[in-house]
């Protein structure tokens, strides 16, 4: 086995939910509960209400149950021609967006790395669209708030109706004084802990919001170019309406994230770190140590890979379409409702294996694995993983990885990017600015497109 394969093999682990986080059902079929709805649970637990939620199997036990897989099962990407990167300049295409040409691709994954909700891989066709080159940043979101005076979900008192639907029938309504504005914050631990109990490293923090992602005393000063986080699904929709854009469908997001590579393990290819080079902002334990331990004196050098949190957008190389941070840094809301069985439903609907045309997602939510939460509780899809994804307890920095989240649950590692249905570009663009931007965003593609041994 090659050294590249050995490095990839070492990273096979349970896919984590948004908490950074507890795995779902392993590909072997071993039962494992999803983490409960964190916002609802921690609020109610603080009031003495029963905190429901099952324990998840630890990643180490899950790994031991896995069998070594042959190279053919690793999902090696097919050689691909370098896509033409077309960057909008505000005249020939929207400023800050790149053109994703659309086409037919295999959505989902049959890899042994894939969770059941990613299977089976099935052909899907999407039409071309413009996509934000990066996550929406703090500076961009500030411009929206300054113009509209919008208050985000985290800045408002929680609405009991949005908590009730995430709770078991009969859950009593908490007193009004307990419903305090805030959001979920990753706080880490001071020592290794049982990874089945996510509440040890997550807290509902009153006063946490997009301007103070870790709660009172924190800020986004000096982080204008970081992804905005602590935004809910409804916050993303509000921004999209203001910007004249929309959230991508799940199919559009995955097509764009793959960057022209068919069934590659990662957005950049099949090798986790080509030539030892980090490709995404995730929890690299060689620099940060064991998840979720946060040292008393935090490492602050993002360049060294030790800083815990978001990094400036574009810190890492773009994919084949010129998009940065499609995986890692911060999870991304997409438009679709989340159903754990949606890919199975899509595959059955195809019948003759004809590609589904521009699917818009299911009409409702269903997630039987989220312990203590009604299976039909509202869930929206998030994609891409975050700075908390790690080789021991998360593998969601893959284009096919998908999770459902309470649409009213802002967290310190969830952001978004948008798409536009602006007219298709006539060509690669003929302004000097467009040509320079296309050349810059396309740099490095040839090195990343090589199929792995």
Helices and strands as residue ranges (DSSP letters): H 3-10, H 38-46, H 59-64, G 71-74, E 97-100, E 103-107, G 116-118, E 122-126, E 129-132, H 138-148, G 153-155, H 160-164, G 176-178, E 182-186, G 198-200, E 202-206, H 233-243, E 246-247, H 250-258, G 274-276, H 285-288, E 331-337, H 342-350, E 356-357, E 380-383, E 402-405, E 414-415, E 418-420, H 432-442, H 445-448
